[in-house]
Amino acid sequence: MAAGRLDRGLFDVTALLAQQYDAAHTDALPLIVEETDGMTASSLNELTGLADNASVRRLDSIDAHALRVGDVDLGRFWKALVSADGQRTKAADAPRVWLDGRVSASLDRSTAQIGAPDVWSAGYRGDGVKVAVLDTGADQSHPDLAGRVTAAEDFSGSGSTADKFGHGTHVASVVGGSGVGSGSGSTRRGVAPGAWLLVGKVLGDDGFGSSSQVIAGMEWAVEQGADVVNVSLGSSGASDGTDPMSLALNDLSRRSGALFVVAAGNDGEQGPRTVGSPGAADAALTFGAVHRNDSLAPFSSRGPRPGDEAVNPDVRLPASGSWPHARPARPWVARWTSTTSPPPVPSWRLPMWRGRPRCWRSGIRSGRPPGSRTR
């Protein structure tokens, strides 16, 4: 652990219990194992061979594998990480091992609050922009989303991309809902009604998922050509930006030019340094929350980032009690929510950068949407 090869979260008993990674709730420990240059194929096969039910997921963006190791094999797994005499292998050769942490799901007045009507009147509706929503799936039959989703994929293991939790449908409607479901037309439409939507179900029907599922969803979104990737979810604990989800986001953003828009989180009442993963990533455009009167929402996670004291989040936008919510198989209804700050972004600046995706992140960081509050 001192060499930085083992995640401290593996030894945080309180956090493990909070994530239900205890014997009463699971018989396998979810891990993410990084490949290293000094790691032989046989060593890697030995580790992945211990995976529960051979459930191994390759995570190319961070050169790692996600796997679940059963209780009976945890001792053998540990021995495979150390040398024959019981001493740790050289740090340069030892694989980095993280806990595959649990993550959870985090328009009336607000469209005006961020200046969306001005953008619409200027002719910008997000036309042609691909926005991937990584969440609990989406009800594609909902009138607000009908015909808007160009691709959908399940990474949660639930067996479908249907949204039985509601959060993903809500977020997708905020991003690009047509407003048809409410019978109000443009009054209840999403902020980028011309955007195309990609739905990646990375959280299960209970609203929870794992880091590796989110990483797999991010990789898929980039493969699908997403211009923007909305991630209204995150870990419950603060991150210094070196966790698996943050590292994957940095790599995918650098290689693809996609803009990852991430919620800061809901731990603001615990004080500063509470932004979680993947909002702590260098390449993430991380959004905190304000109320309808532009005051800072108490629950909104805040910086600075632990470790290097970097400024985080980047911008704050309306969140709680502000947005239209399209529920699965139901008409539009209003709902209090706190983890949906990122969706307003596509209508604010992104449509104007159509065709120049690699300029988006630096361009957006140089300014802010009308009515927003920084930090």
MARTI-966509 format. One record per residue (C-alpha): x, y, z. Coordinates in steps of 0.1 Angstrom, whole numbers, padded with zeros to 4 digits, always signed. Example, Ala and Ser with C-alpha at 12.3 -4.5 7.8 and 13.67 -1.06 7.14 Angstrom:
BEGIN
+0123-0045+0078
+0137-0011+0071
END
This chain:
BEGIN
+0000+0000+0000
+0029+0024+0007
+0042+0018-0028
+0008+0029-0042
+0000-0005-0057
-0030-0013-0034
-0061+0008-0030
-0066+0020+0005
-0103+0014+0000
-0096-0023+0003
-0088-0018+0040
-0114+0008+0049
-0138-0015+0068
-0164+0013+0074
-0166+0021+0037
-0167-0016+0027
-0196-0021+0050
-0214+0010+0036
-0210-0004+0001
-0224-0038+0013
-0191-0055+0005
-0193-0077+0036
-0200-0114+0041
-0237-0107+0049
-0243-0092+0015
-0218-0107-0010
-0196-0138-0013
-0171-0122-0037
-0149-0090-0036
-0150-0069-0068
-0116-0058-0079
-0099-0039-0107
-0064-0053-0115
-0041-0032-0137
-0016-0048-0161
+0020-0036-0158
+0049-0038-0182
+0067-0062-0159
+0037-0085-0155
+0039-0118-0173
+0010-0134-0191
+0011-0163-0168
+0009-0140-0137
-0021-0122-0152
-0038-0155-0161
-0032-0168-0126
-0049-0137-0111
-0079-0136-0136
-0082-0173-0133
-0094-0169-0097
-0123-0147-0108
-0157-0158-0095
-0177-0175-0122
-0150-0165-0147
-0165-0130-0147
-0137-0109-0162
-0142-0076-0180
-0114-0060-0199
-0110-0022-0194
-0088-0011-0223
-0087+0026-0212
-0067+0018-0181
-0051-0015-0192
-0069-0034-0165
-0093-0062-0158
-0124-0061-0136
-0131-0093-0117
-0149-0107-0087
-0128-0130-0064
-0148-0153-0042
-0142-0156-0004
-0125-0190-0007
-0100-0177-0033
-0090-0143-0017
-0061-0160+0001
-0048-0175-0031
-0053-0142-0049
-0031-0124-0023
-0004-0150-0025
-0003-0145-0063
+0005-0109-0057
+0036-0116-0036
+0067-0136-0041
+0073-0172-0030
+0090-0162+0002
+0061-0140+0012
+0077-0107+0004
+0061-0082-0019
+0073-0082-0055
+0091-0051-0068
+0067-0022-0070
+0075-0018-0107
+0064-0054-0114
+0034-0056-0090
+0000-0050-0105
-0020-0021-0092
-0052-0034-0075
-0082-0012-0067
-0115-0020-0051
-0142-0019-0078
-0161+0006-0057
-0199+0011-0057
-0213+0041-0075
-0249+0056-0075
-0271+0079-0094
-0264+0115-0082
-0372+0226-0167
-0393+0253-0161
-0373+0280-0145
-0339+0265-0150
-0338+0267-0187
-0341+0305-0183
-0317+0304-0154
-0289+0290-0176
-0298+0312-0206
-0311+0283-0228
-0339+0303-0244
-0313+0328-0257
-0294+0299-0272
-0325+0285-0288
-0335+0319-0303
-0300+0321-0318
-0308+0288-0337
-0288+0264-0315
-0306+0233-0304
-0278+0208-0303
-0286+0195-0338
-0263+0167-0348
-0245+0165-0314
-0243+0130-0300
-0248+0129-0262
-0243+0097-0243
-0262+0094-0211
-0246+0069-0187
-0271+0061-0160
-0299+0037-0151
-0311+0032-0187
-0340+0051-0203
-0376+0045-0212
-0373+0048-0249
-0411+0046-0254
-0416+0078-0234
-0430+0105-0258
-0402+0129-0249
-0376+0103-0259
-0394+0084-0287
-0372+0082-0318
-0344+0102-0301
-0321+0073-0289
-0297+0061-0317
-0280+0033-0296
-0284+0017-0262
-0263-0009-0243
-0265-0026-0209
-0234-0028-0188
-0252-0033-0155
-0260-0070-0159
-0297-0063-0155
-0304-0078-0189
-0320-0048-0206
-0316-0010-0211
-0350-0003-0197
-0351+0022-0168
-0368+0007-0138
-0353+0032-0114
-0362+0065-0132
-0331+0085-0129
-0317+0078-0164
-0350+0087-0181
-0351+0119-0162
-0315+0128-0171
-0320+0119-0208
-0351+0141-0209
-0332+0170-0193
-0305+0167-0220
-0327+0163-0250
-0364+0157-0243
-0389+0170-0268
-0414+0182-0243
-0442+0162-0261
-0449+0141-0231
-0459+0170-0209
-0482+0185-0235
-0464+0218-0230
-0442+0219-0261
-0411+0239-0256
-0419+0248-0220
-0409+0214-0208
-0385+0204-0234
-0349+0195-0227
-0321+0220-0231
-0307+0204-0263
-0338+0191-0281
-0319+0186-0314
-0293+0163-0299
-0291+0126-0306
-0290+0104-0275
-0269+0073-0267
-0281+0054-0236
-0255+0034-0216
-0271+0015-0187
-0242+0014-0162
-0264+0014-0130
-0287-0014-0121
-0324-0013-0114
-0316-0003-0078
-0297+0028-0089
-0263+0014-0080
-0234+0001-0101
-0196-0004-0100
-0166+0015-0112
-0159-0011-0139
-0194-0009-0153
-0191+0029-0156
-0157+0026-0173
-0171+0000-0198
-0199+0025-0205
-0175+0054-0211
-0155+0032-0235
-0186+0023-0254
-0198+0059-0256
-0165+0069-0272
-0167+0040-0296
-0202+0052-0306
-0188+0086-0315
-0203+0105-0286
-0194+0142-0286
-0205+0146-0251
-0207+0120-0223
-0231+0129-0194
-0222+0112-0161
-0247+0121-0135
-0233+0096-0109
-0203+0091-0088
-0186+0075-0058
-0196+0084-0023
-0161+0092-0011
-0138+0119-0022
-0111+0113-0049
-0078+0128-0057
-0082+0120-0094
-0060+0089-0094
-0089+0063-0091
-0098+0040-0120
-0128+0059-0133
-0109+0092-0133
-0079+0077-0151
-0102+0061-0177
-0120+0094-0183
-0087+0112-0188
-0075+0086-0213
-0107+0085-0233
-0110+0123-0234
-0075+0127-0246
-0078+0100-0273
-0113+0109-0286
-0118+0146-0279
-0151+0137-0262
-0162+0161-0235
-0171+0143-0202
-0196+0163-0181
-0198+0149-0146
-0218+0156-0114
-0197+0168-0084
-0217+0147-0060
-0240+0152-0030
-0216+0152-0001
-0213+0190+0003
-0227+0189+0038
-0196+0170+0049
-0175+0201+0040
-0147+0208+0016
-0127+0182-0004
-0158+0161-0011
-0159+0158-0049
-0159+0121-0058
-0150+0100-0088
-0151+0105-0117
-0157+0142-0111
-0122+0145-0097
-0106+0137-0131
-0084+0164-0147
-0103+0161-0180
-0138+0161-0165
-0160+0192-0167
-0174+0189-0132
-0206+0206-0122
-0219+0215-0087
-0254+0227-0080
-0272+0259-0071
-0308+0265-0061
-0333+0285-0082
-0321+0317-0066
-0284+0309-0077
-0274+0302-0041
-0251+0273-0035
-0270+0241-0027
-0258+0227+0006
-0256+0191-0006
-0234+0200-0036
-0199+0185-0032
-0172+0211-0031
-0134+0214-0035
-0106+0217-0035
-0094+0183-0047
-0076+0163-0021
-0039+0159-0025
-0030+0187-0049
-0057+0212-0038
-0069+0217-0074
-0100+0238-0080
-0131+0216-0083
-0159+0217-0094
-0155+0238-0125
-0190+0254-0126
-0222+0252-0107
-0256+0250-0124
-0293+0246-0113
-0301+0212-0099
-0325+0205-0071
-0362+0208-0077
-0357+0225-0110
-0360+0202-0139
-0388+0183-0157
-0387+0146-0151
-0399+0121-0176
-0407+0089-0157
-0408+0055-0174
-0442+0048-0190
-0456+0079-0174
-0464+0115-0185
-0440+0143-0175
-0440+0151-0138
-0418+0173-0116
-0394+0157-0092
-0368+0168-0067
-0334+0156-0078
-0299+0165-0068
-0275+0147-0091
-0284+0161-0124
-0264+0193-0128
-0245+0182-0159
-0274+0178-0184
-0278+0216-0191
-0244+0217-0207
-0253+0205-0242
-0276+0235-0249
-0253+0261-0233
-0221+0259-0254
-0216+0226-0271
-0238+0231-0302
-0217+0261-0311
-0186+0239-0313
-0201+0214-0337
-0173+0200-0358
-0146+0211-0335
-0149+0187-0306
-0113+0190-0294
-0118+0227-0288
-0149+0222-0266
-0133+0215-0233
-0108+0244-0234
-0135+0267-0248
-0161+0258-0221
-0135+0262-0193
-0128+0297-0205
-0163+0309-0198
-0194+0300-0180
-0232+0298-0188
-0254+0328-0180
-0266+0327-0144
-0240+0300-0133
-0218+0302-0103
-0182+0291-0104
-0167+0269-0077
END
